[in-house]
Amino acid sequence: MSADTSALDSAVSDVATQVSDPVQERRIRATRRRHRIGVVLRYTLLTVLAGIVLFPVYMTVVNSLLPADVIVARPPTLWPEVREWNHYATAWTDGHLGLYLRTSIIVTAIITVGQVATSILAAYAFTFLDFPFRRTIFVVFLATLMVPFEVTIITNFQTISDLNWLNSYQGLAVPFLATGFGAFLLRQSFLTLPRSLEEAARLDGYGHWRFLARVVVPLSRPAIGALAVFSFLLAWNQYLWPLLIADDEQYRTVQVGLKQLSQSNLAEFPITFAGTILAALPLLILLLVFSKQLVRGLTAGAVKG
Protein backbone atom coordinates (compact mmCIF):
# COMPACT_ATOMS: atom_id res chain seq x y z
CA MET A 1 0.00 0.00 0.00
CA SER A 2 2.81 2.39 0.87
CA ALA A 3 4.54 1.64 -2.42
CA ASP A 4 1.39 2.50 -4.32
CA THR A 5 1.06 5.74 -2.35
CA SER A 6 4.67 6.71 -3.11
CA ALA A 7 4.18 6.04 -6.80
CA LEU A 8 0.99 8.12 -6.78
CA ASP A 9 2.74 11.04 -5.02
CA SER A 10 5.59 10.88 -7.51
CA ALA A 11 3.19 10.92 -10.45
CA VAL A 12 1.28 13.86 -8.99
CA SER A 13 4.57 15.75 -8.42
CA ASP A 14 5.65 15.17 -12.01
CA VAL A 15 2.34 16.40 -13.36
CA ALA A 16 2.47 19.50 -11.11
CA THR A 17 6.00 20.28 -12.30
CA GLN A 18 4.99 19.96 -15.94
CA VAL A 19 2.02 22.25 -15.37
CA SER A 20 3.89 24.85 -13.29
CA ASP A 21 6.87 25.20 -15.60
CA PRO A 22 4.90 26.75 -18.51
CA VAL A 23 2.99 28.96 -16.08
CA GLN A 24 6.23 30.15 -14.50
CA GLU A 25 7.76 30.80 -17.89
CA ARG A 26 4.73 32.85 -18.96
CA ARG A 27 4.99 34.89 -15.78
CA ILE A 28 8.69 35.54 -16.35
CA ARG A 29 8.07 36.56 -19.96
CA ALA A 30 5.25 38.87 -18.92
CA THR A 31 7.44 40.46 -16.23
CA ARG A 32 10.27 41.02 -18.70
CA ARG A 33 7.87 42.49 -21.25
CA ARG A 34 6.45 44.91 -18.68
CA HIS A 35 9.99 45.89 -17.68
CA ARG A 36 10.96 46.61 -21.30
CA ILE A 37 7.81 48.61 -21.86
CA GLY A 38 8.48 50.62 -18.68
CA VAL A 39 12.06 51.34 -19.75
CA VAL A 40 10.90 52.48 -23.20
CA LEU A 41 8.23 54.73 -21.71
CA ARG A 42 10.66 56.27 -19.20
CA TYR A 43 13.28 57.01 -21.84
CA THR A 44 10.62 58.40 -24.17
CA LEU A 45 9.36 60.72 -21.45
CA LEU A 46 12.90 61.82 -20.57
CA THR A 47 13.66 62.47 -24.23
CA VAL A 48 10.55 64.62 -24.63
CA LEU A 49 11.32 66.59 -21.46
CA ALA A 50 14.95 67.06 -22.54
CA GLY A 51 13.72 68.37 -25.89
CA ILE A 52 11.41 70.84 -24.16
CA VAL A 53 14.25 72.09 -21.94
CA LEU A 54 16.87 72.30 -24.71
CA PHE A 55 14.67 73.80 -27.42
CA PRO A 56 14.94 77.41 -26.10
CA VAL A 57 18.73 77.00 -25.94
CA TYR A 58 18.75 75.74 -29.51
CA MET A 59 16.62 78.66 -30.69
CA THR A 60 18.95 81.10 -28.90
CA VAL A 61 21.88 79.66 -30.85
CA VAL A 62 19.90 79.84 -34.10
CA ASN A 63 18.83 83.45 -33.50
CA SER A 64 22.40 84.45 -32.69
CA LEU A 65 23.37 83.46 -36.24
CA LEU A 66 20.44 85.06 -38.10
CA PRO A 67 20.08 88.59 -39.48
CA ALA A 68 17.84 90.83 -37.40
CA ASP A 69 15.04 90.99 -39.99
CA VAL A 70 14.88 87.18 -40.16
CA ILE A 71 14.51 86.85 -36.38
CA VAL A 72 11.17 88.69 -36.34
CA ALA A 73 9.85 86.85 -39.42
CA ARG A 74 6.94 84.45 -39.04
CA PRO A 75 7.00 81.49 -39.00
CA PRO A 76 10.28 81.42 -37.08
CA THR A 77 13.38 80.03 -38.70
CA LEU A 78 14.44 76.71 -37.16
CA TRP A 79 17.66 76.31 -39.15
CA PRO A 80 19.87 79.19 -40.32
CA GLU A 81 20.57 79.03 -44.02
CA VAL A 82 23.08 81.87 -43.74
CA ARG A 83 25.15 81.96 -40.55
CA GLU A 84 26.58 85.27 -39.40
CA TRP A 85 29.30 84.29 -36.94
CA ASN A 86 30.49 87.88 -36.74
CA HIS A 87 27.70 88.53 -34.20
CA TYR A 88 29.83 86.80 -31.56
CA ALA A 89 32.84 88.97 -32.35
CA THR A 90 30.65 92.08 -32.22
CA ALA A 91 29.20 91.07 -28.85
CA TRP A 92 32.71 90.49 -27.52
CA THR A 93 34.18 93.78 -28.71
CA ASP A 94 31.52 96.40 -29.44
CA GLY A 95 29.21 95.01 -26.76
CA HIS A 96 32.11 95.01 -24.25
CA LEU A 97 31.19 91.47 -23.26
CA GLY A 98 34.84 90.57 -22.76
CA LEU A 99 35.13 93.28 -20.08
CA TYR A 100 31.88 92.21 -18.42
CA LEU A 101 32.94 88.56 -18.38
CA ARG A 102 36.25 89.46 -16.77
CA THR A 103 34.47 91.37 -14.00
CA SER A 104 32.01 88.53 -13.45
CA ILE A 105 34.80 85.96 -13.27
CA ILE A 106 36.74 88.00 -10.69
CA VAL A 107 33.71 88.70 -8.50
CA THR A 108 32.38 85.15 -8.78
CA ALA A 109 35.78 83.68 -7.86
CA ILE A 110 36.02 85.91 -4.78
CA ILE A 111 32.49 85.02 -3.63
CA THR A 112 32.95 81.30 -4.25
CA VAL A 113 36.26 81.08 -2.37
CA GLY A 114 34.88 83.22 0.47
CA GLN A 115 31.70 81.18 0.88
CA VAL A 116 33.55 77.86 0.80
CA ALA A 117 36.14 79.04 3.36
CA THR A 118 33.64 80.56 5.80
CA SER A 119 31.26 77.60 5.45
CA ILE A 120 34.04 75.09 6.21
CA LEU A 121 35.03 76.98 9.36
CA ALA A 122 31.45 77.46 10.56
CA ALA A 123 30.49 73.84 9.86
CA TYR A 124 33.57 72.57 11.71
CA ALA A 125 32.71 74.71 14.73
CA PHE A 126 29.11 73.49 14.81
CA THR A 127 30.20 69.87 14.43
CA PHE A 128 33.41 69.35 16.42
CA LEU A 129 33.59 72.21 18.93
CA ASP A 130 31.67 72.44 22.19
CA PHE A 131 30.61 75.94 23.18
CA PRO A 132 27.56 77.49 24.87
CA PHE A 133 24.36 77.87 22.84
CA ARG A 134 25.81 75.96 19.90
CA ARG A 135 22.43 74.63 18.75
CA THR A 136 20.76 78.01 19.24
CA ILE A 137 23.36 79.78 17.14
CA PHE A 138 23.04 77.15 14.46
CA VAL A 139 19.27 77.68 14.37
CA VAL A 140 19.94 81.40 13.91
CA PHE A 141 22.20 80.51 10.97
CA LEU A 142 19.38 78.50 9.44
CA ALA A 143 16.92 81.33 10.07
CA THR A 144 18.96 83.58 7.79
CA LEU A 145 17.97 81.33 4.90
CA MET A 146 14.38 82.51 5.30
CA VAL A 147 15.29 86.21 5.03
CA PRO A 148 15.08 87.41 1.41
CA PHE A 149 18.05 89.38 0.14
CA GLU A 150 15.74 92.25 -0.79
CA VAL A 151 15.02 92.81 2.91
CA THR A 152 18.65 93.67 3.64
CA ILE A 153 19.58 95.31 0.36
CA ILE A 154 19.05 98.88 1.57
CA THR A 155 21.16 98.33 4.69
CA ASN A 156 23.88 96.65 2.65
CA PHE A 157 23.86 99.47 0.13
CA GLN A 158 24.20 102.11 2.87
CA THR A 159 27.07 100.18 4.44
CA ILE A 160 28.91 99.80 1.13
CA SER A 161 28.34 103.48 0.38
CA ASP A 162 29.67 104.57 3.80
CA LEU A 163 32.80 102.47 3.18
CA ASN A 164 33.28 104.13 -0.25
CA TRP A 165 33.11 100.73 -1.90
CA LEU A 166 30.76 101.70 -4.72
CA ASN A 167 32.17 100.72 -8.13
CA SER A 168 34.66 98.27 -6.64
CA TYR A 169 35.26 94.54 -6.52
CA GLN A 170 34.98 94.44 -2.74
CA GLY A 171 31.61 96.17 -2.91
CA LEU A 172 30.36 93.55 -5.33
CA ALA A 173 31.69 90.57 -3.36
CA VAL A 174 31.97 91.26 0.38
CA PRO A 175 28.21 91.10 1.25
CA PHE A 176 28.12 87.53 -0.07
CA LEU A 177 31.24 86.00 1.49
CA ALA A 178 29.23 84.01 4.04
CA THR A 179 26.13 81.87 3.62
CA GLY A 180 23.95 79.95 6.04
CA PHE A 181 23.20 77.36 3.40
CA GLY A 182 26.89 76.50 3.05
CA ALA A 183 27.32 76.07 6.80
CA PHE A 184 24.26 73.82 6.91
CA LEU A 185 25.32 71.68 3.93
CA LEU A 186 28.86 71.11 5.18
CA ARG A 187 27.73 70.50 8.76
CA GLN A 188 25.48 67.70 7.55
CA SER A 189 28.44 66.25 5.66
CA PHE A 190 30.79 66.56 8.65
CA LEU A 191 28.26 64.76 10.86
CA THR A 192 28.67 61.64 8.72
CA LEU A 193 32.37 61.36 9.66
CA PRO A 194 33.04 58.79 12.41
CA ARG A 195 33.90 60.24 15.79
CA SER A 196 36.70 57.70 16.03
CA LEU A 197 38.63 59.78 13.49
CA GLU A 198 38.63 62.75 15.83
CA GLU A 199 39.74 60.59 18.76
CA ALA A 200 42.52 59.01 16.70
CA ALA A 201 43.66 62.44 15.53
CA ARG A 202 43.85 63.69 19.11
CA LEU A 203 45.95 60.68 20.09
CA ASP A 204 48.33 61.53 17.23
CA GLY A 205 48.66 65.07 18.51
CA TYR A 206 46.50 66.78 15.86
CA GLY A 207 45.13 70.18 16.74
CA HIS A 208 41.92 71.60 15.31
CA TRP A 209 43.55 73.22 12.27
CA ARG A 210 45.58 70.13 11.40
CA PHE A 211 42.59 67.83 11.87
CA LEU A 212 40.46 70.10 9.70
CA ALA A 213 43.03 70.39 6.89
CA ARG A 214 44.24 66.78 6.79
CA VAL A 215 41.17 64.76 7.74
CA VAL A 216 37.86 66.63 7.54
CA VAL A 217 38.36 68.56 4.30
CA PRO A 218 39.78 65.63 2.25
CA LEU A 219 36.93 63.34 3.35
CA SER A 220 34.31 66.00 2.58
CA ARG A 221 35.48 67.01 -0.88
CA PRO A 222 32.21 65.98 -2.63
CA ALA A 223 30.12 68.23 -0.37
CA ILE A 224 32.64 71.08 -0.64
CA GLY A 225 32.61 70.71 -4.42
CA ALA A 226 28.81 70.83 -4.47
CA LEU A 227 28.85 74.00 -2.37
CA ALA A 228 31.43 75.56 -4.69
CA VAL A 229 29.25 74.84 -7.72
CA PHE A 230 26.15 76.31 -6.07
CA SER A 231 28.06 79.38 -4.94
CA PHE A 232 29.47 79.91 -8.43
CA LEU A 233 26.03 79.63 -10.06
CA LEU A 234 24.37 82.05 -7.65
CA ALA A 235 27.20 84.58 -7.83
CA TRP A 236 27.41 84.40 -11.63
CA ASN A 237 23.68 85.07 -12.08
CA GLN A 238 23.46 88.08 -9.76
CA TYR A 239 21.76 91.06 -11.33
CA LEU A 240 20.12 93.42 -8.83
CA TRP A 241 23.12 94.04 -6.55
CA PRO A 242 25.65 94.77 -9.34
CA LEU A 243 23.07 97.03 -10.99
CA LEU A 244 22.74 99.07 -7.79
CA ILE A 245 26.36 99.63 -6.81
CA ALA A 246 28.25 99.60 -10.11
CA ASP A 247 27.52 102.28 -12.69
CA ASP A 248 31.10 102.29 -13.93
CA GLU A 249 31.48 100.12 -17.03
CA GLN A 250 34.68 98.60 -15.65
CA TYR A 251 32.76 97.00 -12.74
CA ARG A 252 29.66 96.04 -14.67
CA THR A 253 28.94 92.30 -14.60
CA VAL A 254 27.85 90.21 -17.55
CA GLN A 255 24.19 90.01 -16.48
CA VAL A 256 23.89 93.81 -16.38
CA GLY A 257 25.73 94.05 -19.69
CA LEU A 258 23.32 91.61 -21.34
CA LYS A 259 20.38 93.64 -20.09
CA GLN A 260 21.80 96.76 -21.70
CA LEU A 261 22.35 94.90 -24.97
CA SER A 262 18.73 93.73 -24.93
CA GLN A 263 17.54 97.34 -24.63
CA SER A 264 19.21 98.29 -27.90
CA ASN A 265 17.47 98.58 -31.25
CA LEU A 266 16.29 95.70 -33.41
CA ALA A 267 19.60 95.43 -35.26
CA GLU A 268 21.30 94.45 -31.97
CA PHE A 269 19.03 91.47 -31.22
CA PRO A 270 21.34 88.84 -32.79
CA ILE A 271 24.24 90.33 -30.85
CA THR A 272 22.23 90.00 -27.64
CA PHE A 273 21.55 86.33 -28.38
CA ALA A 274 25.25 85.80 -29.14
CA GLY A 275 26.18 87.48 -25.86
CA THR A 276 23.74 85.24 -24.00
CA ILE A 277 25.43 82.14 -25.41
CA LEU A 278 28.88 83.46 -24.49
CA ALA A 279 27.72 84.29 -20.95
CA ALA A 280 26.27 80.79 -20.51
CA LEU A 281 29.40 78.95 -21.65
CA PRO A 282 31.23 79.14 -18.27
CA LEU A 283 28.16 77.71 -16.51
CA LEU A 284 27.85 74.92 -19.06
CA ILE A 285 31.51 73.98 -18.71
CA LEU A 286 31.26 74.07 -14.91
CA LEU A 287 28.24 71.75 -14.84
CA LEU A 288 29.77 69.32 -17.33
CA VAL A 289 33.00 69.08 -15.37
CA PHE A 290 31.54 68.92 -11.86
CA SER A 291 28.16 67.23 -12.41
CA LYS A 292 29.19 63.93 -10.76
CA GLN A 293 30.80 65.70 -7.84
CA LEU A 294 27.70 67.84 -7.43
CA VAL A 295 25.43 64.79 -7.15
CA ARG A 296 27.85 63.01 -4.81
CA GLY A 297 28.07 66.07 -2.61
CA LEU A 298 24.30 66.39 -2.27
CA THR A 299 23.81 62.73 -1.43
CA ALA A 300 26.77 62.65 0.97
CA GLY A 301 25.36 65.55 2.96
CA ALA A 302 21.89 64.04 3.12
CA VAL A 303 22.73 61.42 5.77
CA LYS A 304 22.76 62.52 9.38
CA GLY A 305 25.34 60.89 11.64
Secondary structure, DSSP 8 states (H G I E B T S, - for coil): -HHHHHHHHHHHHHHHHHHHHHHHHHHHHHHHHHHHHHHHHHHHHHHHHHHHHHHHHHHHHHHHTS-HHHHT-SS--SS-SS--THHHHHHHHTT-HHHHHHHHHHHHHHHHHHHHHHHHHHHHHHHH---TTHHHHHHHHHHGGGS-HHHHHHHHHHHHHHTT-TTSHHHHHGGGS--HHHHHHHHHHHTTS-HHHHHHHHHTT--HHHHIIIIIHHHTHHHHHHHHHHHHHHHHT--HHHHHH--SGGG--HHHHHHHHHTS-GGGHHHHHHHHHHHHHHHHHHHHHHHHHHHHHHHHTTS--
